[in-house]
Structure formats: structure tokens, C-alpha cells
Amino acid sequence: MKLLSTKEVAQYLGFSVDRIRKMRMRKNQAIYNFPKGVRVGKVLMYEKKEIDDWIKYCKVS
């Protein structure tokens, strides 16, 4: 299980950090269905597998 920070996810997907934060917002959750993530200290971390699954889901839709 590999955990990625918001900055690492942004680099992995080719988005800006602000774009990732926008997709994560509760009001945008129905639109993007972005993974929730896990808070480790003050940093939100995401499982790489969750991000990969989300990408596959977006490409199918």
C-alpha cells in the first residue's frame, strides 16, 4: 500500500494542487467522485490504488 500526498497525486495526474483540492471538496464530490483519502497528521494521503481505480472509472464514464 503506497500512500501519496496531495502534491504527489497532483504530479501523478498532471493537475495542479488546487485542482485536486477542488475535486476533493464536499460540494464537488457528486461531480468528480474523488477518493476521500486518509489524514496522517495534518496531511491528507491517498492510496495509489484508489487513485488508479478512480482514473479507470473516469475513463469508462
C-alpha positions as CSV (number, residue, x, y, z in Angstrom):
1,M,0.0,0.0,0.0
2,K,1.6,3.2,-1.2
3,L,0.4,6.5,0.2
4,L,0.6,9.7,-1.8
5,S,0.3,13.3,-0.6
6,T,-1.9,15.8,-2.4
7,K,1.1,17.3,-4.1
8,E,2.3,13.8,-5.2
9,V,-1.2,13.0,-6.5
10,A,-1.2,16.3,-8.5
11,Q,2.1,15.4,-10.1
12,Y,1.0,11.9,-10.8
13,L,-2.2,13.0,-12.5
14,G,-0.7,16.1,-14.1
15,F,-3.1,18.5,-12.3
16,S,-2.4,21.4,-10.1
17,V,-2.6,21.0,-6.3
18,D,-5.6,23.5,-6.3
19,R,-7.4,21.3,-8.8
20,I,-7.0,18.3,-6.5
21,R,-8.3,20.3,-3.6
22,K,-11.3,21.4,-5.6
23,M,-12.2,17.9,-6.7
24,R,-12.0,16.8,-3.0
25,M,-14.5,19.4,-1.8
26,R,-17.7,18.0,-0.5
27,K,-19.8,20.2,-2.8
28,N,-18.0,18.8,-5.8
29,Q,-18.0,15.2,-4.6
30,A,-21.0,14.3,-6.7
31,I,-19.3,15.6,-9.9
32,Y,-15.8,14.2,-9.5
33,N,-16.3,11.3,-7.1
34,F,-12.7,11.8,-6.0
35,P,-11.3,9.4,-3.3
36,K,-11.7,10.7,0.3
37,G,-8.1,10.0,1.5
38,V,-6.7,9.4,5.0
39,R,-5.5,12.2,7.3
40,V,-2.0,11.5,8.6
41,G,-1.1,14.3,11.0
42,K,-2.0,17.4,9.1
43,V,-1.5,15.9,5.6
44,L,-4.2,14.1,3.6
45,M,-2.8,10.9,2.0
46,Y,-4.3,8.8,-0.8
47,E,-3.7,5.2,-1.6
48,K,-2.2,4.9,-5.1
49,K,-4.6,2.0,-5.8
50,E,-7.6,4.3,-5.1
51,I,-6.3,6.9,-7.5
52,D,-5.7,4.3,-10.2
53,D,-9.2,2.9,-9.7
54,W,-10.6,6.5,-9.9
55,I,-8.8,7.1,-13.2
56,K,-10.2,3.8,-14.7
57,Y,-13.7,4.8,-13.5
58,C,-13.4,8.3,-15.1
59,K,-12.2,6.8,-18.4
60,V,-15.2,4.4,-18.5
61,S,-17.7,7.1,-17.8
